[in-house]
Amino acid sequence: MRHKILLGLFISFGLFLCFYNISIAGPTESVELSVIPRVTYSVVIDTSGAAIDFGYMAPNEVKWTTGTGAPGNPSTATIRNDGTTTADWQIRMVPMTGTVWISTNHAPGNTKDTNGFNKICLTGILTPLTTSAAQINNNSFDSGYSDIIDGEFRNMGQNGDFAGGDGSTSGKNNGNNVAAGDGRILWLRMKSASDTSVTSQQKFRIEIRAMPSDTFE
């Protein structure tokens, strides 16, 4: 009988130790943590102090920016990310007050030579800062619609749009994920209107804006 009591006590004590070592979690508490990135999105456009002036153009004439900046011999523009973070770039062209001519739409079916009555076709490409004028020619601009600049902000790099074909392997030939402080050269090509109702100078404003780097891939 004594052995049975001791055995019973031993078993009870063993069970107590087992149950005593079981950890039972209590209710979970939490605290919310938040943070807001302090960043600046900005670009600066440098045309060496001169406007991009295509000068006189006859109907259906084609010119592109590889020149000195003199009227009719337009120079390029250098675009730099002067913000504080990586950015995606977008571009559009807006007619200035008094301008009659409009631009061909960035849309399937149009090409870099699609113009019309009072309608020009302006195309543009980005290349690395190391690109020289000798590397750019009429064939540098896509023959389709992917490089056409119109009145809507377009992504400069999505689906290859506005990406220069200068043979560079640096990956810096578009406006996708442009690092802070980095830059590109913007080259423009214009085909003038096929006919016109005006003879006065026509002016446009090229706008480039910086967006968060996840705007497009």
N, C-alpha and C positions, 0 to 999 in steps of 0.2 A: 504493500500500500504506500509506503514511503517513497518507493521508487516511482510509482505512478504520480504522486504529488510533485516530486521534483521534476519529473519529465513534463508534467503539465505546466509548472512554473517556468521551466526552460523554454517550452514552446511559446507560452504567453509572452515571456520577456523577449524572445526572438521576434515575434510578430510586432511587438511594440517598437523594437529597434527598426524594423523594416518600415513601418508606417511613419515613424518619427523622421526618417530620412527622405520621405517623399516631399518634393517641393511643389507647392500649390501657388500658381501665379495669381496676383491680385489684379484689379482693374488697371488698364494702361492709360497713362496720362500723356498728353502731347502739348507742344507749343508751336505756333505757326511762325515760320521765318520767311521774310520777304526781302527782296533787293531790286532796285531799279538801275539798269545800266545807264551811266552818264556818258553818252557818246554824241558826236557831232557828225552829221552827214553834209559834205560840201565838196564842190569841185571849183576849180579855177581854170579859165580858158585864156590862153596866151596866143595872140596873133602877131606878136612883135610890134605892137603899137599901130598896126594897120588893119583896116577892115578887109574882109575877103571880097575883093572887087573883080568881078568877071568882065567888067568893061562892056564894050559894044559886042553884041552877039546877033548874027543874022538868024533868020528862021531855020530851025533844025540843026543849028551849030552845036558842037560839043566841045567843052573845055573841062579840065580838071586842075586841081591845086597842086602844082609842082613848081611854081614860079617864084618871083622875087617879091611879090606883094604890090607891084606897080599895077595900075588899072589895066585890066585885060590880061594880066599875068599873075593870077592870084596865088598867094602863099597858103601854107597849111596852118592848122591851129594845133597847139599842144594843150592837151587836157590833163590836169593833175588832180589827184584825190588829196585835197588839203583838209580833209576831215580827220577824225581821231580813230577811225576804225575801217575795216574792210567794207567795201560797198559794191553794189551793182549799179550800172549806169543805164539811163534811158535817154532817148533823144527825140526831138520833134522840131518842126519848122513852122513858124507863124508869120503870115504876111503882116507887114507893118502898115500903119495908117496911110491910106491913099494908094496902096498897091492893089492892082487889078489881077495880076497873074496868080494862079494857084498851082499846087503841086499834085502830081499823079499819086494816087493812093497806094499804100503799102498793102497790096492784095494780090492773091493768085490771079494769073492771067495777064498781069502787067509785067513789063520788063524795064530795064534801065533806059530804054529808048522810047517808052510810051509817053508821048506828049500830045498836045492838041491845041485848039484855039485858046489863047490866053492861058495855056497850061504847060508848065515846065516839068521835067523829071529830074529831081535832085537825088543823088545817091551818095552814100558815105561809108567809109571803112576806117577801122582802127588798126594801127600797127604799133610795134614796139618803138620806143624813142630812138633806137639805133637805125631805124629805116631811113634810107636816103631817097631823094627825089628820083634818082636814076632807077630805083627799083619799082617805081609806080608808073603804070601806063593804063591805057583804056581797058585792057584785059584784067587789070587788078580788081575791077568792080564786077560783081556777080551779074551775069546776063539776065537773070530773072528779077524777081521783085524783092528779094531778101535784103537788099541794101538801100531800098527806096525810103527816103525821109519824107513824111507827110505831117499833117497837123495833129496826129495823136502820138503820145509818148510810146515809143517802141523800145523793147529790151535789146540792148546792144551786146548780143552774144548768144541769146537763146536760139536754138536750132541753126546756129551759124550766122545769124543775121548780123550785118555790119562788121563781120570779121574779115580782116585783111588777109589776102593770100600772097604774102611776101616771101613765103618759104621759111619763115621763122619757126623754130621749134621751142621757143621760150614760153609759149602759152600766153603771151602778153599781146595778143592781137585781137582782143575783144574787151567788152566792158563787164565781164563776169568776174566777181571776186577780186576787184582791184584793191590792192593793199594800200593802207594809209601812206601817203608820200609818194606813191608810184604814179606813173603817167603813161599816156599813149599819144600818138599822133593821129589827128583826124584829117583824112583826105576826102575831098568832096569832088564830085563830078556832076556837071549840069548839062542837060540837053535843053536848049531853048524851045520856046513855044513854036508850033508849026506855023502859026499866024497870030497876029496881034491887033487889038483895037486901040492900043496906046503906043506912044513913042517916048514917054517919060520914064525915068529911072524907076525900076521896080526893086523894092527892098524887102528882105526877109530877116527874121531873127531866129538863129539856131539856138535852141535851149537844150542843155544837158543837165539832168538832175541825178543826184546820188540817192540810192535807196538801200535798205537793209540787204545784206548779202544773201539772204534766202529768198529774194524776190523772184529769181529764176535760176536755173541750173545751166 
